[in-house]
Amino acid sequence: MRLCKVIGSVTAAVKHPAYFGLTLMIVQPLDATSMEEKGSSILAVDTVQAGPGDQVLVMSEGSGVRQILKTSPTSSPIRSVIVGIVDVVTLDEDASV
Amino acid sequence: MYLGRVIGTVVARRKVSGLEGAKFLVVQPLCERLQESGPTQVAVDTVQAGLGELVYLVGSREAALALDPYFVPVDAAIVGIVDGLHRPERDVQDWTP
């Protein structure tokens, strides 16, 4: 998974049926050591009622998504899902990479 | 998934089986500020997106699930036409077409 910050949301009336009824958020990946924004934002389906400004865990793998959304393996073109809202990140100060 | 702008179309009469009837569009991937966030690509369209429209796409293996029948050999599929972007964590207004 990746640590990300929720930036906002996307609305779309015309979309693939697999996305009907789902909330699509814009998430900005963060560097876990500096908490700075790193890389470009992506979109992820929300399953934990995350809101803008929240730090979240984003999982990007299809079969895991289907397991979470309980969809059939042949009809779910969804890759990224918010799977948790982060409360605390604690890093080992003297850990060397 | 990620945002993109439809900037062109591609016609390919000779192609692998399974791609018959698939509509190919040229897409410029975008970040949440609607700035270029990667190289242009060609994606299969599943929502009748038009030139100039802001869309969102799913990539890699999950894109193969966007078409019916599934597992058509594509690695990028347009799965939504964006009606609005709400970005409170950025100092920009909401976006609508």
N, CA and C atoms of all chains as a GROMACS GRO file, in nm:
protein
  582
    1MET      N    1   0.084  -0.120   0.000
    1MET     CA    2   0.000   0.000   0.000
    1MET      C    3   0.087   0.124   0.000
    2ARG      N    4   0.025   0.238  -0.025
    2ARG     CA    5   0.100   0.364  -0.021
    2ARG      C    6   0.029   0.461   0.072
    3LEU      N    7   0.113   0.541   0.139
    3LEU     CA    8   0.059   0.651   0.220
    3LEU      C    9   0.021   0.764   0.125
    4CYS      N   10  -0.102   0.815   0.136
    4CYS     CA   11  -0.146   0.923   0.048
    4CYS      C   12  -0.227   1.023   0.129
    5LYS      N   13  -0.244   1.141   0.071
    5LYS     CA   14  -0.330   1.243   0.131
    5LYS      C   15  -0.447   1.263   0.038
    6VAL      N   16  -0.569   1.268   0.094
    6VAL     CA   17  -0.687   1.289   0.010
    6VAL      C   18  -0.693   1.437  -0.029
    7ILE      N   19  -0.698   1.462  -0.161
    7ILE     CA   20  -0.700   1.599  -0.212
    7ILE      C   21  -0.843   1.646  -0.236
    8GLY      N   22  -0.927   1.553  -0.281
    8GLY     CA   23  -1.065   1.591  -0.313
    8GLY      C   24  -1.135   1.476  -0.381
    9SER      N   25  -1.235   1.508  -0.462
    9SER     CA   26  -1.315   1.400  -0.521
    9SER      C   27  -1.347   1.430  -0.668
   10VAL      N   28  -1.391   1.324  -0.738
   10VAL     CA   29  -1.424   1.332  -0.881
   10VAL      C   30  -1.569   1.290  -0.897
   11THR      N   31  -1.645   1.367  -0.976
   11THR     CA   32  -1.782   1.323  -1.006
   11THR      C   33  -1.793   1.295  -1.155
   12ALA      N   34  -1.869   1.188  -1.189
   12ALA     CA   35  -1.886   1.151  -1.329
   12ALA      C   36  -2.019   1.078  -1.342
   13ALA      N   37  -2.106   1.128  -1.428
   13ALA     CA   38  -2.234   1.060  -1.448
   13ALA      C   39  -2.218   0.946  -1.548
   14VAL      N   40  -2.143   0.973  -1.653
   14VAL     CA   41  -2.124   0.870  -1.756
   14VAL      C   42  -1.997   0.794  -1.722
   15LYS      N   43  -2.014   0.665  -1.685
   15LYS     CA   44  -1.897   0.588  -1.644
   15LYS      C   45  -1.927   0.439  -1.660
   16HIS      N   46  -1.822   0.361  -1.648
   16HIS     CA   47  -1.836   0.216  -1.655
   16HIS      C   48  -1.922   0.168  -1.538
   17PRO      N   49  -2.014   0.070  -1.563
   17PRO     CA   50  -2.106   0.027  -1.458
   17PRO      C   51  -2.038  -0.012  -1.326
   18ALA      N   52  -1.917  -0.061  -1.333
   18ALA     CA   53  -1.849  -0.105  -1.210
   18ALA      C   54  -1.832   0.011  -1.113
   19TYR      N   55  -1.837   0.136  -1.165
   19TYR     CA   56  -1.815   0.253  -1.079
   19TYR      C   57  -1.945   0.311  -1.026
   20PHE      N   58  -2.059   0.254  -1.068
   20PHE     CA   59  -2.188   0.308  -1.019
   20PHE      C   60  -2.193   0.299  -0.867
   21GLY      N   61  -2.235   0.408  -0.802
   21GLY     CA   62  -2.255   0.407  -0.657
   21GLY      C   63  -2.128   0.416  -0.575
   22LEU      N   64  -2.012   0.428  -0.642
   22LEU     CA   65  -1.887   0.434  -0.567
   22LEU      C   66  -1.836   0.578  -0.560
   23THR      N   67  -1.765   0.610  -0.452
   23THR     CA   68  -1.706   0.743  -0.436
   23THR      C   69  -1.563   0.740  -0.487
   24LEU      N   70  -1.530   0.833  -0.576
   24LEU     CA   71  -1.397   0.836  -0.636
   24LEU      C   72  -1.321   0.957  -0.582
   25MET      N   73  -1.209   0.930  -0.515
   25MET     CA   74  -1.132   1.038  -0.454
   25MET      C   75  -1.002   1.062  -0.529
   26ILE      N   76  -0.951   1.186  -0.520
   26ILE     CA   77  -0.818   1.218  -0.572
   26ILE      C   78  -0.721   1.202  -0.456
   27VAL      N   79  -0.617   1.120  -0.472
   27VAL     CA   80  -0.520   1.100  -0.364
   27VAL      C   81  -0.379   1.132  -0.412
   28GLN      N   82  -0.304   1.198  -0.325
   28GLN     CA   83  -0.167   1.241  -0.356
   28GLN      C   84  -0.069   1.154  -0.275
   29PRO      N   85   0.014   1.073  -0.342
   29PRO     CA   86   0.110   0.990  -0.269
   29PRO      C   87   0.206   1.076  -0.187
   30LEU      N   88   0.241   1.023  -0.068
   30LEU     CA   89   0.333   1.092   0.022
   30LEU      C   90   0.458   1.006   0.041
   31ASP      N   91   0.572   1.074   0.067
   31ASP     CA   92   0.692   1.000   0.106
   31ASP      C   93   0.681   0.971   0.254
   32ALA      N   94   0.692   0.844   0.291
   32ALA     CA   95   0.661   0.804   0.429
   32ALA      C   96   0.759   0.864   0.529
   33THR      N   97   0.880   0.897   0.485
   33THR     CA   98   0.977   0.948   0.583
   33THR      C   99   0.960   1.099   0.602
   34SER      N  100   0.928   1.170   0.496
   34SER     CA  101   0.921   1.317   0.510
   34SER      C  102   0.778   1.367   0.510
   35MET      N  103   0.685   1.279   0.473
   35MET     CA  104   0.543   1.316   0.461
   35MET      C  105   0.523   1.425   0.355
   36GLU      N  106   0.623   1.438   0.268
   36GLU     CA  107   0.606   1.536   0.161
   36GLU      C  108   0.540   1.471   0.041
   37GLU      N  109   0.473   1.552  -0.039
   37GLU     CA  110   0.405   1.499  -0.157
   37GLU      C  111   0.508   1.453  -0.258
   38LYS      N  112   0.482   1.333  -0.314
   38LYS     CA  113   0.583   1.276  -0.405
   38LYS      C  114   0.509   1.207  -0.519
   39GLY      N  115   0.544   1.241  -0.642
   39GLY     CA  116   0.479   1.178  -0.757
   39GLY      C  117   0.345   1.246  -0.784
   40SER      N  118   0.279   1.201  -0.893
   40SER     CA  119   0.156   1.270  -0.929
   40SER      C  120   0.035   1.199  -0.868
   41SER      N  121  -0.072   1.272  -0.852
   41SER     CA  122  -0.191   1.218  -0.784
   41SER      C  123  -0.256   1.110  -0.871
   42ILE      N  124  -0.330   1.022  -0.806
   42ILE     CA  125  -0.409   0.920  -0.878
   42ILE      C  126  -0.550   0.922  -0.820
   43LEU      N  127  -0.635   0.837  -0.873
   43LEU     CA  128  -0.772   0.830  -0.824
   43LEU      C  129  -0.792   0.697  -0.753
   44ALA      N  130  -0.870   0.697  -0.649
   44ALA     CA  131  -0.895   0.573  -0.574
   44ALA      C  132  -1.039   0.572  -0.525
   45VAL      N  133  -1.098   0.452  -0.528
   45VAL     CA  134  -1.234   0.438  -0.476
   45VAL      C  135  -1.228   0.437  -0.324
   46ASP      N  136  -1.318   0.515  -0.261
   46ASP     CA  137  -1.316   0.522  -0.115
   46ASP      C  138  -1.406   0.415  -0.055
   47THR      N  139  -1.356   0.344   0.048
   47THR     CA  140  -1.439   0.244   0.114
   47THR      C  141  -1.444   0.269   0.265
   48VAL      N  142  -1.379   0.379   0.310
   48VAL     CA  143  -1.374   0.402   0.455
   48VAL      C  144  -1.421   0.544   0.490
   49GLN      N  145  -1.497   0.605   0.402
   49GLN     CA  146  -1.549   0.739   0.426
   49GLN      C  147  -1.438   0.840   0.458
   50ALA      N  148  -1.329   0.835   0.378
   50ALA     CA  149  -1.221   0.932   0.398
   50ALA      C  150  -1.265   1.068   0.346
   51GLY      N  151  -1.206   1.173   0.401
   51GLY     CA  152  -1.241   1.308   0.356
   51GLY      C  153  -1.117   1.384   0.313
   52PRO      N  154  -1.135   1.499   0.248
   52PRO     CA  155  -1.020   1.577   0.205
   52PRO      C  156  -0.930   1.610   0.323
   53GLY      N  157  -0.798   1.599   0.304
   53GLY     CA  158  -0.703   1.629   0.410
   53GLY      C  159  -0.663   1.507   0.490
   54ASP      N  160  -0.742   1.399   0.480
   54ASP     CA  161  -0.708   1.277   0.556
   54ASP      C  162  -0.582   1.213   0.498
   55GLN      N  163  -0.503   1.154   0.589
   55GLN     CA  164  -0.395   1.067   0.544
   55GLN      C  165  -0.452   0.926   0.535
   56VAL      N  166  -0.432   0.860   0.421
   56VAL     CA  167  -0.496   0.729   0.400
   56VAL      C  168  -0.396   0.628   0.346
   57LEU      N  169  -0.439   0.500   0.353
   57LEU     CA  170  -0.366   0.390   0.290
   57LEU      C  171  -0.437   0.356   0.160
   58VAL      N  172  -0.361   0.351   0.050
   58VAL     CA  173  -0.421   0.321  -0.080
   58VAL      C  174  -0.360   0.191  -0.132
   59MET      N  175  -0.446   0.099  -0.167
   59MET     CA  176  -0.405  -0.031  -0.220
   59MET      C  177  -0.435  -0.033  -0.369
   60SER      N  178  -0.335  -0.070  -0.452
   60SER     CA  179  -0.351  -0.065  -0.597
   60SER      C  180  -0.325  -0.200  -0.659
   61GLU      N  181  -0.425  -0.290  -0.650
   61GLU     CA  182  -0.411  -0.420  -0.715
   61GLU      C  183  -0.550  -0.477  -0.735
   62GLY      N  184  -0.578  -0.522  -0.856
   62GLY     CA  185  -0.715  -0.555  -0.894
   62GLY      C  186  -0.783  -0.662  -0.812
   63SER      N  187  -0.712  -0.774  -0.788
   63SER     CA  188  -0.784  -0.884  -0.722
   63SER      C  189  -0.815  -0.846  -0.577
   64GLY      N  190  -0.728  -0.766  -0.516
   64GLY     CA  191  -0.757  -0.720  -0.381
   64GLY      C  192  -0.879  -0.629  -0.380
   65VAL      N  193  -0.888  -0.547  -0.484
   65VAL     CA  194  -1.003  -0.456  -0.495
   65VAL      C  195  -1.132  -0.538  -0.505
   66ARG      N  196  -1.128  -0.641  -0.587
   66ARG     CA  197  -1.251  -0.720  -0.606
   66ARG      C  198  -1.290  -0.788  -0.476
   67GLN      N  199  -1.190  -0.826  -0.398
   67GLN     CA  200  -1.218  -0.889  -0.269
   67GLN      C  201  -1.287  -0.789  -0.177
   68ILE      N  202  -1.240  -0.664  -0.179
   68ILE     CA  203  -1.296  -0.561  -0.090
   68ILE      C  204  -1.435  -0.521  -0.137
   69LEU      N  205  -1.448  -0.500  -0.268
   69LEU     CA  206  -1.577  -0.452  -0.321
   69LEU      C  207  -1.673  -0.568  -0.349
   70LYS      N  208  -1.624  -0.690  -0.329
   70LYS     CA  209  -1.707  -0.811  -0.350
   70LYS      C  210  -1.767  -0.812  -0.490
   71THR      N  211  -1.682  -0.784  -0.590
   71THR     CA  212  -1.734  -0.787  -0.727
   71THR      C  213  -1.677  -0.910  -0.799
   72SER      N  214  -1.744  -0.944  -0.910
   72SER     CA  215  -1.700  -1.064  -0.982
   72SER      C  216  -1.566  -1.037  -1.048
   73PRO      N  217  -1.484  -1.139  -1.066
   73PRO     CA  218  -1.350  -1.119  -1.122
   73PRO      C  219  -1.351  -1.079  -1.268
   74THR      N  220  -1.470  -1.077  -1.331
   74THR     CA  221  -1.467  -1.048  -1.475
   74THR      C  222  -1.527  -0.911  -1.507
   75SER      N  223  -1.561  -0.832  -1.404
   75SER     CA  224  -1.632  -0.711  -1.443
   75SER      C  225  -1.594  -0.591  -1.359
   76SER      N  226  -1.470  -0.588  -1.310
   76SER     CA  227  -1.439  -0.478  -1.220
   76SER      C  228  -1.308  -0.409  -1.259
   77PRO      N  229  -1.316  -0.317  -1.356
   77PRO     CA  230  -1.194  -0.246  -1.399
   77PRO      C  231  -1.157  -0.136  -1.300
   78ILE      N  232  -1.132  -0.175  -1.175
   78ILE     CA  233  -1.094  -0.080  -1.071
   78ILE      C  234  -0.961  -0.126  -1.014
   79ARG      N  235  -0.866  -0.031  -1.000
   79ARG     CA  236  -0.733  -0.076  -0.956
   79ARG      C  237  -0.694  -0.026  -0.817
   80SER      N  238  -0.740   0.099  -0.781
   80SER     CA  239  -0.694   0.157  -0.654
   80SER      C  240  -0.810   0.182  -0.560
   81VAL      N  241  -0.788   0.146  -0.432
   81VAL     CA  242  -0.894   0.159  -0.331
   81VAL      C  243  -0.831   0.216  -0.204
   82ILE      N  244  -0.903   0.308  -0.138
   82ILE     CA  245  -0.858   0.356  -0.007
   82ILE      C  246  -0.900   0.251   0.096
   83VAL      N  247  -0.804   0.194   0.167
   83VAL     CA  248  -0.835   0.084   0.258
   83VAL      C  249  -0.820   0.123   0.405
   84GLY      N  250  -0.776   0.244   0.433
   84GLY     CA  251  -0.765   0.280   0.574
   84GLY      C  252  -0.735   0.428   0.591
   85ILE      N  253  -0.777   0.482   0.705
   85ILE     CA  254  -0.745   0.621   0.739
   85ILE      C  255  -0.636   0.616   0.846
   86VAL      N  256  -0.524   0.681   0.818
   86VAL     CA  257  -0.407   0.671   0.905
   86VAL      C  258  -0.423   0.764   1.024
   87ASP      N  259  -0.394   0.711   1.146
   87ASP     CA  260  -0.393   0.795   1.265
   87ASP      C  261  -0.250   0.839   1.298
   88VAL      N  262  -0.160   0.743   1.304
   88VAL     CA  263  -0.023   0.776   1.346
   88VAL      C  264   0.076   0.701   1.259
   89VAL      N  265   0.186   0.768   1.222
   89VAL     CA  266   0.298   0.701   1.155
   89VAL      C  267   0.420   0.725   1.245
   90THR      N  268   0.483   0.620   1.290
   90THR     CA  269   0.600   0.634   1.377
   90THR      C  270   0.720   0.574   1.306
   91LEU      N  271   0.825   0.653   1.286
   91LEU     CA  272   0.944   0.602   1.219
   91LEU      C  273   1.054   0.579   1.321
   92ASP      N  274   1.136   0.476   1.295
   92ASP     CA  275   1.249   0.446   1.384
   92ASP      C  276   1.357   0.549   1.352
   93GLU      N  277   1.384   0.643   1.448
   93GLU     CA  278   1.475   0.755   1.421
   93GLU      C  279   1.610   0.708   1.370
   94ASP      N  280   1.669   0.604   1.432
   94ASP     CA  281   1.807   0.571   1.392
   94ASP      C  282   1.811   0.458   1.291
   95ALA      N  283   1.697   0.432   1.226
   95ALA     CA  284   1.700   0.329   1.120
   95ALA      C  285   1.773   0.386   1.000
   96SER      N  286   1.867   0.310   0.948
   96SER     CA  287   1.936   0.363   0.829
   96SER      C  288   1.887   0.283   0.709
   97VAL      N  289   1.871   0.351   0.599
   97VAL     CA  290   1.817   0.283   0.481
   97VAL      C  291   1.928   0.200   0.415
   98MET      N  292  -0.622   0.436  -1.091
   98MET     CA  293  -0.690   0.514  -1.196
   98MET      C  294  -0.632   0.653  -1.198
   99TYR      N  295  -0.655   0.723  -1.310
   99TYR     CA  296  -0.595   0.856  -1.326
   99TYR      C  297  -0.676   0.940  -1.424
  100LEU      N  298  -0.655   1.072  -1.418
  100LEU     CA  299  -0.725   1.164  -1.506
  100LEU      C  300  -0.653   1.173  -1.640
  101GLY      N  301  -0.727   1.211  -1.744
  101GLY     CA  302  -0.664   1.229  -1.876
  101GLY      C  303  -0.752   1.315  -1.965
  102ARG      N  304  -0.688   1.374  -2.065
  102ARG     CA  305  -0.761   1.454  -2.163
  102ARG      C  306  -0.757   1.382  -2.296
  103VAL      N  307  -0.874   1.368  -2.363
  103VAL     CA  308  -0.878   1.301  -2.494
  103VAL      C  309  -0.828   1.399  -2.598
  104ILE      N  310  -0.719   1.366  -2.666
  104ILE     CA  311  -0.659   1.461  -2.761
  104ILE      C  312  -0.655   1.405  -2.902
  105GLY      N  313  -0.706   1.285  -2.925
  105GLY     CA  314  -0.702   1.233  -3.062
  105GLY      C  315  -0.762   1.096  -3.073
  106THR      N  316  -0.767   1.047  -3.195
  106THR     CA  317  -0.819   0.912  -3.217
  106THR      C  318  -0.717   0.832  -3.296
  107VAL      N  319  -0.727   0.700  -3.287
  107VAL     CA  320  -0.636   0.612  -3.361
  107VAL      C  321  -0.720   0.507  -3.431
  108VAL      N  322  -0.690   0.485  -3.559
  108VAL     CA  323  -0.756   0.378  -3.633
  108VAL      C  324  -0.650   0.275  -3.667
  109ALA      N  325  -0.679   0.147  -3.640
  109ALA     CA  326  -0.582   0.041  -3.671
  109ALA      C  327  -0.661  -0.076  -3.728
  110ARG      N  328  -0.657  -0.090  -3.859
  110ARG     CA  329  -0.742  -0.196  -3.917
  110ARG      C  330  -0.684  -0.333  -3.885
  111ARG      N  331  -0.550  -0.348  -3.891
  111ARG     CA  332  -0.494  -0.481  -3.862
  111ARG      C  333  -0.451  -0.482  -3.716
  112LYS      N  334  -0.514  -0.570  -3.640
  112LYS     CA  335  -0.480  -0.575  -3.498
  112LYS      C  336  -0.511  -0.714  -3.445
  113VAL      N  337  -0.468  -0.740  -3.325
  113VAL     CA  338  -0.487  -0.873  -3.269
  113VAL      C  339  -0.636  -0.900  -3.253
  114SER      N  340  -0.670  -1.027  -3.255
  114SER     CA  341  -0.811  -1.062  -3.240
  114SER      C  342  -0.853  -1.020  -3.099
  115GLY      N  343  -0.984  -0.989  -3.085
  115GLY     CA  344  -1.033  -0.942  -2.955
  115GLY      C  345  -1.044  -0.791  -2.951
  116LEU      N  346  -0.970  -0.724  -3.040
  116LEU     CA  347  -0.974  -0.577  -3.040
  116LEU      C  348  -1.065  -0.525  -3.152
  117GLU      N  349  -1.131  -0.618  -3.224
  117GLU     CA  350  -1.222  -0.570  -3.329
  117GLU      C  351  -1.327  -0.480  -3.263
  118GLY      N  352  -1.358  -0.371  -3.330
  118GLY     CA  353  -1.466  -0.285  -3.281
  118GLY      C  354  -1.426  -0.198  -3.164
  119ALA      N  355  -1.303  -0.216  -3.115
  119ALA     CA  356  -1.261  -0.130  -3.003
  119ALA      C  357  -1.224   0.007  -3.057
  120LYS      N  358  -1.265   0.111  -2.986
  120LYS     CA  359  -1.236   0.247  -3.029
  120LYS      C  360  -1.114   0.296  -2.952
  121PHE      N  361  -1.010   0.340  -3.026
  121PHE     CA  362  -0.887   0.384  -2.961
  121PHE      C  363  -0.881   0.536  -2.958
  122LEU      N  364  -0.852   0.593  -2.842
  122LEU     CA  365  -0.838   0.738  -2.829
  122LEU      C  366  -0.699   0.770  -2.775
  123VAL      N  367  -0.642   0.882  -2.824
  123VAL     CA  368  -0.513   0.928  -2.772
  123VAL      C  369  -0.542   1.011  -2.648
  124VAL      N  370  -0.474   0.982  -2.537
  124VAL     CA  371  -0.502   1.048  -2.409
  124VAL      C  372  -0.374   1.106  -2.351
  125GLN      N  373  -0.384   1.229  -2.297
  125GLN     CA  374  -0.274   1.290  -2.223
  125GLN      C  375  -0.305   1.275  -2.074
  126PRO      N  376  -0.230   1.190  -2.000
  126PRO     CA  377  -0.256   1.176  -1.856
  126PRO      C  378  -0.233   1.309  -1.784
  127LEU      N  379  -0.319   1.338  -1.683
  127LEU     CA  380  -0.312   1.465  -1.611
  127LEU      C  381  -0.311   1.442  -1.460
  128CYS      N  382  -0.252   1.537  -1.386
  128CYS     CA  383  -0.261   1.532  -1.240
  128CYS      C  384  -0.385   1.611  -1.198
  129GLU      N  385  -0.407   1.623  -1.068
  129GLU     CA  386  -0.531   1.687  -1.021
  129GLU      C  387  -0.535   1.836  -1.054
  130ARG      N  388  -0.419   1.896  -1.090
  130ARG     CA  389  -0.420   2.037  -1.133
  130ARG      C  390  -0.439   2.047  -1.284
  131LEU      N  391  -0.471   1.932  -1.346
  131LEU     CA  392  -0.491   1.924  -1.491
  131LEU      C  393  -0.365   1.964  -1.566
  132GLN      N  394  -0.250   1.930  -1.506
  132GLN     CA  395  -0.123   1.948  -1.578
  132GLN      C  396  -0.072   1.811  -1.622
  133GLU      N  397   0.010   1.809  -1.728
  133GLU     CA  398   0.057   1.682  -1.782
  133GLU      C  399   0.133   1.605  -1.675
  134SER      N  400   0.099   1.475  -1.664
  134SER     CA  401   0.166   1.397  -1.558
  134SER      C  402   0.228   1.270  -1.614
  135GLY      N  403   0.245   1.266  -1.747
  135GLY     CA  404   0.309   1.147  -1.802
  135GLY      C  405   0.299   1.150  -1.953
  136PRO      N  406   0.361   1.054  -2.018
  136PRO     CA  407   0.359   1.052  -2.165
  136PRO      C  408   0.219   1.023  -2.220
  137THR      N  409   0.191   1.074  -2.338
  137THR     CA  410   0.060   1.044  -2.398
  137THR      C  411   0.052   0.893  -2.423
  138GLN      N  412  -0.072   0.844  -2.428
  138GLN     CA  413  -0.091   0.700  -2.449
  138GLN      C  414  -0.217   0.680  -2.532
  139VAL      N  415  -0.238   0.558  -2.574
  139VAL     CA  416  -0.359   0.524  -2.648
  139VAL      C  417  -0.441   0.431  -2.559
  140ALA      N  418  -0.568   0.466  -2.540
  140ALA     CA  419  -0.654   0.386  -2.451
  140ALA      C  420  -0.778   0.345  -2.528
  141VAL      N  421  -0.836   0.234  -2.488
  141VAL     CA  422  -0.961   0.192  -2.549
  141VAL      C  423  -1.072   0.266  -2.475
  142ASP      N  424  -1.177   0.303  -2.550
  142ASP     CA  425  -1.285   0.384  -2.490
  142ASP      C  426  -1.404   0.294  -2.460
  143THR      N  427  -1.458   0.304  -2.337
  143THR     CA  428  -1.577   0.224  -2.304
  143THR      C  429  -1.696   0.313  -2.271
  144VAL      N  430  -1.679   0.447  -2.280
  144VAL     CA  431  -1.789   0.536  -2.240
  144VAL      C  432  -1.819   0.641  -2.347
  145GLN      N  433  -1.780   0.617  -2.469
  145GLN     CA  434  -1.806   0.710  -2.580
  145GLN      C  435  -1.754   0.851  -2.550
  146ALA      N  436  -1.629   0.859  -2.503
  146ALA     CA  437  -1.568   0.989  -2.474
  146ALA      C  438  -1.539   1.060  -2.607
  147GLY      N  439  -1.547   1.194  -2.603
  147GLY     CA  440  -1.522   1.273  -2.724
  147GLY      C  441  -1.392   1.349  -2.713
  148LEU      N  442  -1.350   1.405  -2.826
  148LEU     CA  443  -1.225   1.481  -2.829
  148LEU      C  444  -1.234   1.600  -2.733
  149GLY      N  445  -1.128   1.622  -2.657
  149GLY     CA  446  -1.121   1.737  -2.568
  149GLY      C  447  -1.180   1.712  -2.431
  150GLU      N  448  -1.248   1.599  -2.414
  150GLU     CA  449  -1.315   1.575  -2.285
  150GLU      C  450  -1.214   1.533  -2.178
  151LEU      N  451  -1.245   1.571  -2.052
  151LEU     CA  452  -1.166   1.523  -1.938
  151LEU      C  453  -1.227   1.389  -1.897
  152VAL      N  454  -1.144   1.287  -1.890
  152VAL     CA  455  -1.192   1.152  -1.859
  152VAL      C  456  -1.107   1.094  -1.746
  153TYR      N  457  -1.148   0.977  -1.696
  153TYR     CA  458  -1.055   0.903  -1.610
  153TYR      C  459  -1.041   0.762  -1.665
  154LEU      N  460  -0.922   0.708  -1.639
  154LEU     CA  461  -0.884   0.582  -1.699
  154LEU      C  462  -0.839   0.483  -1.591
  155VAL      N  463  -0.846   0.356  -1.627
  155VAL     CA  464  -0.786   0.253  -1.542
  155VAL      C  465  -0.674   0.191  -1.624
  156GLY      N  466  -0.563   0.160  -1.560
  156GLY     CA  467  -0.449   0.108  -1.633
  156GLY      C  468  -0.414  -0.034  -1.594
  157SER      N  469  -0.310  -0.080  -1.652
  157SER     CA  470  -0.254  -0.215  -1.633
  157SER      C  471  -0.361  -0.323  -1.644
  158ARG      N  472  -0.344  -0.431  -1.573
  158ARG     CA  473  -0.428  -0.549  -1.600
  158ARG      C  474  -0.578  -0.521  -1.584
  159GLU      N  475  -0.611  -0.434  -1.492
  159GLU     CA  476  -0.755  -0.411  -1.469
  159GLU      C  477  -0.821  -0.350  -1.592
  160ALA      N  478  -0.742  -0.285  -1.679
  160ALA     CA  479  -0.801  -0.228  -1.800
  160ALA      C  480  -0.861  -0.339  -1.887
  161ALA      N  481  -0.803  -0.458  -1.878
  161ALA     CA  482  -0.852  -0.569  -1.960
  161ALA      C  483  -0.991  -0.613  -1.917
  162LEU      N  484  -1.035  -0.567  -1.801
  162LEU     CA  485  -1.168  -0.608  -1.751
  162LEU      C  486  -1.274  -0.505  -1.789
  163ALA      N  487  -1.231  -0.397  -1.854
  163ALA     CA  488  -1.328  -0.290  -1.881
  163ALA      C  489  -1.414  -0.324  -2.002
  164LEU      N  490  -1.362  -0.409  -2.088
  164LEU     CA  491  -1.436  -0.440  -2.210
  164LEU      C  492  -1.518  -0.568  -2.189
  165ASP      N  493  -1.618  -0.584  -2.276
  165ASP     CA  494  -1.702  -0.703  -2.272
  165ASP      C  495  -1.689  -0.774  -2.405
  166PRO      N  496  -1.634  -0.890  -2.428
  166PRO     CA  497  -1.590  -0.980  -2.321
  166PRO      C  498  -1.463  -0.929  -2.253
  167TYR      N  499  -1.440  -0.977  -2.136
  167TYR     CA  500  -1.325  -0.929  -2.057
  167TYR      C  501  -1.196  -0.993  -2.110
  168PHE      N  502  -1.087  -0.954  -2.051
  168PHE     CA  503  -0.952  -1.002  -2.087
  168PHE      C  504  -0.919  -0.971  -2.232
  169VAL      N  505  -0.969  -0.856  -2.280
  169VAL     CA  506  -0.924  -0.811  -2.412
  169VAL      C  507  -0.786  -0.748  -2.389
  170PRO      N  508  -0.689  -0.772  -2.476
  170PRO     CA  509  -0.550  -0.733  -2.447
  170PRO      C  510  -0.526  -0.582  -2.455
  171VAL      N  511  -0.570  -0.509  -2.355
  171VAL     CA  512  -0.540  -0.365  -2.350
  171VAL      C  513  -0.480  -0.335  -2.214
  172ASP      N  514  -0.402  -0.225  -2.204
  172ASP     CA  515  -0.346  -0.191  -2.072
  172ASP      C  516  -0.390  -0.053  -2.027
  173ALA      N  517  -0.488   0.008  -2.100
  173ALA     CA  518  -0.543   0.137  -2.056
  173ALA      C  519  -0.683   0.148  -2.113
  174ALA      N  520  -0.779   0.184  -2.029
  174ALA     CA  521  -0.919   0.194  -2.074
  174ALA      C  522  -0.982   0.316  -2.011
  175ILE      N  523  -1.053   0.394  -2.094
  175ILE     CA  524  -1.128   0.508  -2.042
  175ILE      C  525  -1.256   0.454  -1.981
  176VAL      N  526  -1.281   0.483  -1.854
  176VAL     CA  527  -1.397   0.426  -1.785
  176VAL      C  528  -1.487   0.533  -1.724
  177GLY      N  529  -1.461   0.661  -1.750
  177GLY     CA  530  -1.551   0.764  -1.697
  177GLY      C  531  -1.526   0.899  -1.762
  178ILE      N  532  -1.634   0.978  -1.778
  178ILE     CA  533  -1.624   1.115  -1.831
  178ILE      C  534  -1.648   1.209  -1.712
  179VAL      N  535  -1.550   1.292  -1.682
  179VAL     CA  536  -1.553   1.371  -1.558
  179VAL      C  537  -1.650   1.490  -1.571
  180ASP      N  538  -1.741   1.503  -1.472
  180ASP     CA  539  -1.832   1.617  -1.467
  180ASP      C  540  -1.783   1.724  -1.370
  181GLY      N  541  -1.700   1.684  -1.273
  181GLY     CA  542  -1.657   1.783  -1.177
  181GLY      C  543  -1.539   1.734  -1.095
  182LEU      N  544  -1.451   1.829  -1.058
  182LEU     CA  545  -1.340   1.799  -0.968
  182LEU      C  546  -1.355   1.891  -0.847
  183HIS      N  547  -1.351   1.833  -0.728
  183HIS     CA  548  -1.359   1.910  -0.604
  183HIS      C  549  -1.225   1.891  -0.534
  184ARG      N  550  -1.148   2.001  -0.521
  184ARG     CA  551  -1.010   1.988  -0.472
  184ARG      C  552  -0.982   2.084  -0.356
  185PRO      N  553  -1.050   2.065  -0.242
  185PRO     CA  554  -1.031   2.161  -0.132
  185PRO      C  555  -0.888   2.165  -0.079
  186GLU      N  556  -0.810   2.059  -0.099
  186GLU     CA  557  -0.672   2.059  -0.047
  186GLU      C  558  -0.576   2.131  -0.141
  187ARG      N  559  -0.630   2.182  -0.249
  187ARG     CA  560  -0.546   2.262  -0.341
  187ARG      C  561  -0.609   2.401  -0.350
  188ASP      N  562  -0.532   2.505  -0.374
  188ASP     CA  563  -0.588   2.642  -0.376
  188ASP      C  564  -0.650   2.671  -0.514
  189VAL      N  565  -0.735   2.579  -0.559
  189VAL     CA  566  -0.798   2.601  -0.691
  189VAL      C  567  -0.948   2.583  -0.677
  190GLN      N  568  -1.020   2.643  -0.772
  190GLN     CA  569  -1.166   2.630  -0.770
  190GLN      C  570  -1.206   2.489  -0.812
  191ASP      N  571  -1.333   2.453  -0.782
  191ASP     CA  572  -1.386   2.329  -0.838
  191ASP      C  573  -1.382   2.341  -0.989
  192TRP      N  574  -1.365   2.226  -1.056
  192TRP     CA  575  -1.360   2.226  -1.203
  192TRP      C  576  -1.487   2.163  -1.256
  193THR      N  577  -1.549   2.227  -1.357
  193THR     CA  578  -1.658   2.162  -1.431
  193THR      C  579  -1.634   2.190  -1.580
  194PRO      N  580  -1.688   2.105  -1.667
  194PRO     CA  581  -1.661   2.123  -1.811
  194PRO      C  582  -1.714   2.257  -1.863
   0.00000   0.00000   0.00000
